[in-house]
C-alpha cells in the first residue's frame, strides 16, 4: 500500500511506490476507517449471521450489526429524551438520566432512546478495536467456517 501526504507543492511518498503519472487513484484519509476495513467488517458480520453461532435474536445480518455496534462497538453517540417540554438531545446516558430525573421521571427506558453511532462515523482506531473484539467473539462462539478463515486470511495480508 502506498501512503502519501499532500503538501502545498504536491505530495510526498511516505511508504510504498509513487503513484504513476496519468493514472487515477481514489484517496482515503488514513486517519479514518478505510474501505478495506469497511468491507472486512461487513463480511465478518454477514458470516457471523450465516454461521448461526451468535446468541442474538435477529432476522438479518443488519440487525446483528446493530447488536454488535451496541455491545462490542462504540455504542450510542447521542440520546433522545422525551420530556414534558418536548424532545431533548443529550450526549451521554448520564445527562439523559439527570434530565429525566429533573422532571421527576424514573422510568428511564420508556423515555430515553439511544442513537447507535454509525459505522461510517467510527474512527480507524474504533473500527480496529471493534473488529478485533468481533473476531474474538466469533472464535469464542465457535465460528469455524471456510469463509471466516478466508476473511481472516485476507485481513492478514493488509
ABEGO torsion letter per residue (X at the ends): XBBBBBBAAEBBBABEBBBBBGBBBBBBBAABBBAAAAAAAAAAAAAAAAAGABABBBABAAAAAAAAAAAABAEBABBBBBBAAEBBBBABAAAAAAAAAAAGBABAAAABBBBBBBAAABBAAAAAAAAAAAAAAAAAAGBABAAAAAAAAAAAAX
